[in-house]
Amino acid sequence: MPSTTKKRGVQKPRMKQADPAGKPEHSPTLSPSGMLERIAATKADLPPTASRIADFISAHPAEVVHMSVTEVAERAGASEGSVVAFCQQLGARGFQQLKIALARDLVQPVQFIHEDLKRNDDVATVVEKIFQSNLQALQDTRKVVDSAKMAAAVKAIHQADRVEVYGIGSAAPVAEDANYRLLRIGIESKVVLDSHVQAISASLTGPHVAVLTISHSGSTHETIAATRLAKEAGATTICISNFGKSPIQRYCDIMLHTMAKETSFRTEAMTSRIAQLAIVDALVCCVALAKYDNAVATITKTFEVLSIKRA
């Protein structure tokens, strides 16, 4: 048995093992390529769980690009941690980087800008395609809006002494907009964009606080951690995230879904922000109407205050 173990160990030079600090040997500044080839080369030496993950990714690479780590784990009969560990063994920092690598293998380079564009599209065609994709995101999101969950979010915000809004990366501007809109209608609110401050602030919440987290993928480590800490502290957690299963859902009391055709290999969300802003608009309007007189009075007061800022 010892000799067999040694032999298997020798056969794994292509697998990138994580160092004691949890970082893969692969350079963190580069995204690995040829991911399907890497999986095929290491397949024979994988343990059962990693082998199932490899089989699923190899058989459905185009689907995996659009999936969350939760969905891949369920389809492969593995845990989320096992999926992430497998990605790191292949040389990626985690699941998101594996998806970027797969996308590079599968799609045309122009699709990193926008999936519907072609390299030779003229200006008029680009404008038409962008507007159509944004309109489609709004129409699709409208179909998945759950009025009961929206009402529950409105109730949670009104019952809270204050609201905290979290967002990272491309979700940060949406979080700032949500915070601004809540303040304008008289809701005690603050937005937290720094991941370290999010963790501290979330841990200091409680039953008197409602937390609104915005994350398209629902897989961003920072916002998952902040939402988890807030929930553990007793806060009511509300999440705006794209439709489908994601890790953040286990820490959310109320899920408000978008339905944006957003491929995760693009560096920045586009249609997702349009859908998120629509959900924020609907939520804020519902909150205002639930306390109509107070909201109107606050809007009037803040409008007068802001009038001195205008010429």
N, C-alpha and C positions, 0 to 999 in steps of 0.2 A: 504493500500500500504506500509506504513512504516514497518508493522509487517512482510510482505512478504519479504521485503528487508533484514530484520534482519534474517529471517529464512534461506534465501539463503546464507547469509554470514556465518552462522554457519555450513553450509554443505560444506564449502570449506577448511577444515583444511589441506587437502593433497596438495593443490596448494601452491607452493613456491612463495611468493610475493617478489618483489624487494624492497630493502630498499630505503630511500630517495636519497642515493648516486647512485642508479641505479644498485646495486649489489644484486644478488639473495641470499636468506638465505643459499642456499646450499653451502657447502665448496668449494672455488675456486680451491682447490688442487685435488679434486676428480671429476671424470666424472660420472654422474648419470647413473644408470642401470635400467632395467625394464621399459624402456620408453613407450612401447606400453601399459603396464599395468597402468602406470600413466595417460596416455591419456584416457584410458577406464574409470578409476576411477573418472575422473573430467569431463567427457563429458557432463553429465546431467546438469551441472551448468554453462556451457560456454555460453557467448553471441554469437549472430549469426556469426560474422566474425571468432572468435576463433573456433567456432564449425565447420565451413567449413574447416579450416586449420587442425583441429583434424581429421576430416573425411578423408581428402585427405592423410594425413600421415599414418593413420591407414590402409587405403586401399592399399597404395603403398609404404610400408616401404623400400623395396629393391631398388625401383626407387629413392626415396628421398635421399638415401645415395650417389647417383651419381649426384644429381641435385644441382643447385645453389639456393640461396635464392630468386633470381628473378624468376626463373622457378617455384618454389613452390608457390610463391605469385600469379603468373599468373594463374596457374592451380587451385588454391583454391579461386580465385576471391577476393584476399586480397592485402594489401600493404606489402612491404618488412618490414616496421616497425612493422606491426601487427604480421608477422611471427616471428620476433625476440622477440617481447614482449611475444608471446605465449611460445616460447622456454624458456624464463626466468621464466615464471610462473610455468613451469614444473620442474625447478631446474637447468637448464643449463645456462651457461653464455651467450650463443647465438646460432645461427643456426649451426655453425660448431661443437660445442660440442654436440648438439642434434644428429647430424649425427654420431658422434663417438659412442654415446650411442646406437643408433639404430644398428650400425654395430656390436657392442658387443652382441646385442641380436640376430643378424641374422647370423653372419659368424663364421667360426672356428677361434680360436686364431692365428693360423699360418698365416692367411690371413692378419694380421696386418704387417707381414714382406713382403709378396708378395702374391697377390691374387691367382696366379696360382700354388703356391707351396703346397706340401703335407708334413706332418710332417716327413714321412719316406723316402723322396726323398734323393738319394745319391748325391755326389758331381757332378758327370757328368750330372745328370738330372737337378740339380739346375742351372748349367752353361748353359745348353741347353735352359731351360725355360727363363732365364733372357735375354739371347741374342735374343731369338725369340721375346720376348715382346718388346725389344728395336727396333728390325728391323721392327716389326709391327707398332710401333709408328711413325717411319720415313716414312714408306709407306703410312700410313693413313694421316699423315701431308702433305705429297706431294700432295695428292688429294684435300686438302682444301686450298692450297696456292693460293691466288688471286694475279695474276701478276700485275693487275692494281693498287691494293693497295700497293703492294711492290714498284712499280714505284713511287707512290705518296709519300711513306715514303722516298725514295731516294731523291726525289726533295725537300722535306721538310728539310732534313738534309743538303743538299747542299746550300739551301737558308738561313739557320740559321747561326748566328754568332757563336753559340756554341750549344752543345748537353748536356743535363743532363740525366743520366740514373738512374732509381730507381728500387730497389728490396729489398724484406724483406725475411728473413728465407731462405728456399731452393732456392729461386730465386736470392739471393744475389750473389752467385758465378757466375751465368749466367750474371748478371748485370755487375760484375767486368770484365768478359771476353769481353762483348760487348764494354765496355769503353776502355779496352786495345787495342782491335782490331781497334777501330775508331782512337785512338791516333796514331797507327802504320801507318795509311794511311793519316795522316795529318789533321784529323778532330779535332777541338777544343772540347774536351769532358771532363766531370767529372762525377764520379759515386758517388751517395749519398745513403748510406745504413741505417743510423740512422734515425728513424722516425721523431724525432724532427727537425733534420737538413733538412730532406726532406721537411717538412712543411715550414720552413723558406726559404729555397732555392727556392722552387716552387712559393712561394708568390712573390719572387723578380725576376721572369722571365718576359717575355714579348713577343711581336710579333717577336722578333729577336732570340728567343730560340726554339729549338725542344726538346721535352721531350720524352724519351723512357722508358716506364714502363713495367716491366716483372712480371706477376702474373698468375700462372696456373689457380687458381680458379676464379680470377677476383673479389673476395669477401673480400680480406684482407683490413681491415679498414685503415691501415696506408698508403698503396699505393693508395687506392681510394681517401683518403683525399689529398695526395700530387698531384695526377693527377688532381683532381678537382681544387685545388688552382692554378696549372699551367695553366689550361684552362681558368680560370677566369682572370688570369693575361694577357692572350692573346697569350700564347705559343701554338705551334702546338703539339698536344699530340698524340703519337704513342704507341700502346699497343700490347704486345705479350701475348696472353692468350688462354686458351683452347677453342675449338669450343663450341658454345652454348651461351645462354644469361647469362649475369652477371651484377652486379651493376656498375662495372667500365666502361662499354661500353658507358654509357651516357656522360662520360667525355672524351672520346677518339675520335679524329678526324679521325684516321686511325687505323683499327684493323688488326693485323696479327695473324691469328689463327694457333694453333697447334691442333693435334687430337691424344692426348695420352690417352690410356686406363688407366686412373689414378683414383683410388677410393679415395675419399676425407677422408676416415677414417684412412688411413695410416698416420703415423706421419711425414714422409718425402716423397717428390716426388721422383720417380725414372725415369720412362720412360718419364715423362714430361720434365725433364731437357735435355734429349737427343734431344727431339723435339724442345725445345727452342733454344738450341745451333745450331741446323740445320738452324732455321730461322735467327738467328744472323749471321751465316756464309754466308747465301744467301744475307742478307741485306748488310753486309759489302762489299762483293764482288761486288755487284751491285753499291754501292756507289763508290768503287775504280774504276770500269770500266767507270763510268760516268765522272770521272775526271782522266783519265788514266795517263797522263804524270805527273801530280802533285802527284798522289798516288805512282807511281813507284819511283819518286825522293825521296819522304818521306820514303818509305820502305827501299830504298837503304841507306839513311842517318841514319835511326834508326838501321838498321842492323849493320852498321859500328860502331855506338855508343855501341851497345850491344856486339860487338865482344870483347871489352876489359873485359867483364864479364866472358868470356870463356877462359879456359886454352889453 
